[in-house]
Amino acid sequence: MSDLVLKDVRKAYGEARVIHGIDLDIRDGEFVVFVGPSGCGKSTLLRMIAGLETVTGGDVIIGGEKVNDIVPADRGIAMVFQSYALYPHKDVYGNMAFALRHAGEDKAVIDERVKKAAEILGLEALLKRKPKELSGGQRQRVAIGRAIVRDPEIFLFDEPLSNLDAALRVQMRVEILRLHQRLKTTMIYVTHDQVEAMTLADRIVVLRDGRVEQVGTPLELYHHPCNRFVAGFIGSPKMNFLAIDPIDDGRRVRYRQSAPIDLHVKTRSGAVPTEIGIRPEHVRLVEPGKGAFDGTVFVVERLGGETFLHVDFGHEEPFVVKADGGVQLRSGDVVGLVFPAETLHLFDAEGVAFEQTERHALLG
C-alpha cells in the first residue's frame, strides 16, 4: 500500500512558521496536486514528505508507517525536481541506472528496469546520448525515468515542467497522465499553475500561507469553491468579482456605480452576501441598455475557437468575458452585460462562499 497520511504537520524555521497544522489523506494510486501562489508552502510540504526537510510537528505516515525519522532513501519515494539534475558526462542509460548501481543492485535487474522505463517514456533510441544532445522535454523524461527505475511507492514531482516552453508543457502533461494510468502509483505533484492542476489531478489541494484552503476534485473546486481565494485562483481567466451592498432592509443587494443598479439578489436574516463572483464564460453579451451594465471593450484576445473580451464599465477592475471565437467586436465597442442568477457565486464579508442551497435561497 502506498497511501499517505499527514497528521497536524507543521514546519517552522526558528520563529517563522511556514506550515500550520496540515491534515491530509492521500489514497493509494491517487494523483494529487498541491497548488497555490509562490510562498504558500507547497514545495516545503513536498520536501517534508520526501524527508528532505525535517518535520517540526505532527506525523508523516506512508503505507501505515510513521516516517518522520526515516531517511529519504528508505521511504519508498522517488522525486522529480524542477531542474533535470542529470550527470552531463553520463549517457541516458547511465543517468537512469545511477541510483540502482549506487545501491548495489544486480546488473541484470538494472538493465531490465532501465529498458522498461525507456520503453514507457519513449527513450529507447536515446539511451546512448548525453544530456547536451537532448531537448528539454527529453531531458525531463530522463529525469522521470530515473525515478521510475527505483520502483517507488510514491512519486513526488516538484514543478517539473516549469523550465519547458508552452508546447512542451502540454506534451509532458499528457505523458505524465499516461504514466500514471500505466503505473497506477501514488503521485503528488507541486505546481503554481492552476491549469496544470486542473488537467492532471484526481484531487487538488489548494494552499495559502502554509494552510489548506480546500481539497477536492478539479470540478468540485471550480464549481463549488469554499471561499473567494479558491474561486479567484482556480479558473483561467480568473473569476470576476463585484462588491455589493444590502438595500431595502437587507431584502435585496445593489452594486453602486455612478448610480445605484439593482442586481435583484435577495437576502435573508443572517445571510448577507457582500460580494458576487461570476466566471467569464457565464457573462452574457447583449445590446447596450439591455443588461445589468453597459461597458466598453478595450482589449480583444482572439484565440481561435474562443475570444476573451476585457470590458470596462467603471469598476476598479475590468470584467473578462469569454465569447465565441467568431464574435465581431472590437476595441471601443459598447456592449451590455447580463449575469444569470444561477451562475453567480456569493461571498460574505470574510470571503466565505455560500453553500449551493444557500445560494438558491438567496438568489430565488
N, C-alpha and C positions, 0 to 999 in steps of 0.2 A: 504493500500500500504506500502511496506517495502523497497522502493528504497532508496539509499544512495547517496548523492552528497557531494563531498569535493570541496570547492572553495578557492583556494590560501591558503591552510592550511600550517601553519608554526609553528615550535617549537624551542625555544631556552632556554638554561639553562644559564642565565647570558649572557656573551658574546659568549658563544658556541652555534652556530646554528646547529641543527641536522636534521630538516625537512625544506626544502626550497621550499615553494610555490607549493604544490601539488594540482592539479585539477584532479578530477576523478568522473565518474558517474558509479554507480553500480545498475543494473536493478533489479526490484522486482523478487525474485525467482532465482537469478543468484548465481552460485558458483564461487567465485573469490579468487584466491590465491595470496598473497603477497610473493614474493620470492627474495632472494638476499643474499649476503655474510653477515657474522656476522658484526654487527655495521652499517648496511646500513639504519636503522631506521624503519624497518618493524614492530617490536613489539611496538615501540613508537607510530607509526601511528595507530595501532590497539587499543592501550590504550587510545588514544585521541578520537577515535570513541566511545569507551566504556564509556568515561568520567572519567577514572582513571588517566588521565593526562590532565592538562589544555591546551587550545589552545592559543599559543602566538599571532597568527594572522590568519585571514581567518575564514571560516564558515564550520561547520559540520551540514548537513541537512538530517534528517531522515523522510521519508514519507512527505516531503514538509515542515517540521517544523525545524527551526534552534534550535539546542540542545546544543549550546556551554555552556550555563549556567544552563542546566538541570542536576540534579544529576543522577548517573548511574542507580539507581533503577527505574527511571521514563522514561528511554529512550527506553524501549521496546526491550532491548537486553539481551542476556544471553551469558556468556563467559565460555569457557572450557580452563583450563590452562595446562601448561606443567606438573606441579605436580598435582596429583589427588586431594589433599587437602580434603580428606574425614575425617569425625569425627571417630576416632578409637573406641569410646565407643558406637556408634550407628550402628545398622544393616543397610543393604542396603535400606530397606524401610525408615528408619529414616533419612538416608542421603539424599535420594531423596525428602523426604517430608519436609525437614527442612525449606527451604525458604518459602514455602507456609504456613507452620504453623506460622512462624515468621511474615508473612503478615496478619495473622488472617483469612486465607481462611477457608471456611466451611469444616468440616471433611469429608463429603461425596464427595465433589469436590476433596479434596486431595487424597482420596482413589482411585477415578476414574482415576485421572491423573497419579498417581504413577503406577497403574496396567497397564494402557495403554502404558506408557513409557517402563515398564518392558517387556511387550509383544513385542514391537517394537525391543527392544535390546536383547531379549532372556534371560532375567534375572528373569523370573517368579519363577524358582526353587531356586533362591539365595536370596530372599527378607529377610530372617531371618539370613543371615550370616553377620558376622563382616568383615571389610576390611582385617584383617590379615588372614582370611580364603579364600581370593580371589587371583586369579592370576593377573598379571599386566594388561592383556587385559580386564579381568572382572572389575577391579578397574576403568579402563578408561571408560568402558561402563557405570558404575555407575555415573561417573562424567558427562558424556554426558546426561544420564538420568536425572540428577539433573537440567540440563539446559532445557531439553525437557519439564518437568512438568510445567515450567514457561510460556510455550506457547509464546515464544518471536517472535517479528517481524524479528529479525536478530540474527543469531548465529555467535559468534566470537570464533575462535579456535587459540590459541597461542602455536604452536609447540606441539600439544597434543600427538604425537606418539614418541617423541624423547627418552623417557625412556624405550621403548619396544625393544625386540630383533627383528632381521630381519624378522622372520616368522610372528610374531605378528603384525609387522608394515604392512605387506602386507594384513593380515586378517582384520586389523582395517581400512585400506584404503577402502577395499571393503565394510565394514559395514557402513562407513561414506557416501560413494557414495549411497548405498541403502537407508540410512536415508534421504539423500537429495531428492532422487527420490520419496520417500514416503511422506515426509512433504512438499516439494516444497517451502521451506522457504529460504530466502536470507541467504547465508553463506559466511563468509570471513575467510580465513584460512591462517595462517602465517607459513612458513617453510623456512629453508635454504636448504632443499633437493629438487633439481630440478626434481628428479624422482617423488616425491610426487606431485609436482606442475603439471607436465605433465599428471599424471594419474587422478587427481582429478578435475582439473579446467575446467569451461566453458571458462574463460579468466584468463590469468596470468598477474600480474603487476610486472615487474622486477624493483627492486630498487637498487640504488647505491649511497652511501654518501648522503642519505636524499633526493634524486631526483628520479623521474620516468624516467627510460631509455626507456621502451617500454611497451605497453599494447596490448594484442592480444590473440587469441586462442592459445592453445599449438602448433598446426601445423603451424600457422602463424609465431610464434616466431622461430620455428625450421627451417622452410624453408626460411623465409624472415626476418632474424634478421636485425635490423636497424643499428647496429654498432658491432665492434669487441667484446666489452664486452658481449653483449647479445649472440652473436654467440658462444663465448667460455664458457658461463655459462650454456646455455640450451643445453642439449645433454650429454649422458653418454655412452662411454667415450667422452670427450670433442673434439671439432673441432681441427684439425691440422692446423698450420699456417706456412707460408713461406714468408719471406721478398723478394721483387723483385725490380729490377732496370729497368728504361726505357732505351732502346737502339735504335739505328737507328733513331735518332732524334725523339724519342717518338712513333715510329710506332709499336714497339714490346717491350716486357719486358723480363728480364732474371733473373734467380736465380744464384747467384755467389757462387760456392762452391770452390773446388780446381781449377777447370777450368770452364769457362762460359758454362752454359747449357741453351739453348733456350726453353722456355715453350710455345712460339708462342701465346701469348696473345696480341692481337692488342690493341693499344690505339688511342685516338683521341684528338684533341686540347681541353684543359680544363678538361680532364678526364683521369688522370694518376693514376692507382692503384699502391700502394707501397707494398701491401701485399695480398696474396691469402689465402683462407681457404678452407679446404676440410674435410668432415666428414669421420670417419673411415670406414663406410660401403660403401663409394664411391671410395675408393682407390682400384685399381685392381692389382692383383699379376700376374706377367708374368715371363718368363725365364730371367735370368740375361743378361744384354746387350740389352734387347728389350723394356725397359721402359724409363721414364724420368730420373730415378736414379736407381742405384744398392745399396742395403743395406743389412746389416747383422742382422738377427733375433737374439735378445739377451734375450727376455723374451717371453714365450708362456703361455697364460692364457686359459686353456680349461674349458669351462662352460657347456659342453654337446652339446647343439644344435648350439653353436657358439664358435668361438675361437678368442681371441684378441692377435695379434702379435705386439710386440714392436720392431720396426726396426730402426737401427742406420745407417744413411748414411752420417755422418759427420756434420749434422745440430746440432745446440746447444741443441735442444730437439729431442728425438726420435719420429718417427711417430707411431701412433697406427692404426693398420689395423684390421678391422672386417672381419673375414673369416668364411667359413663354419666349423661346428664343427668337421668334419672329415678330415680337412686339415692335410696332412702328412709332417709338417715342425717342425724342432727342433731348439733349440738354437745353433747358429753358422752357420746355413744355409744362403746362399746368395740368394736374390730374387730381381727381378725388380719391380718397382712401376710405375703404369700408373695413371694419373689424368685426367679423362674425362672432357673436357672443359665445358660441360653443367652442371656439378656438382660443379664447382668452385664458391666460393664467393669472391668478390673483395672488398678491403677496401683502402681508401685514407690515406694520412699521418696523419690525425686526427682520424683515426679509424672508419670513417663513411662508411657504406656499400653502394655500388652502387645498384640502383634500378634494378629490373628484366629487364626492357627494356634497361637500360644502359649496363647491363652485356651481353645481347645478342649482342649489338652493338660492345662492346669491344672484346668479345670472337669470334665473327664472325661465 
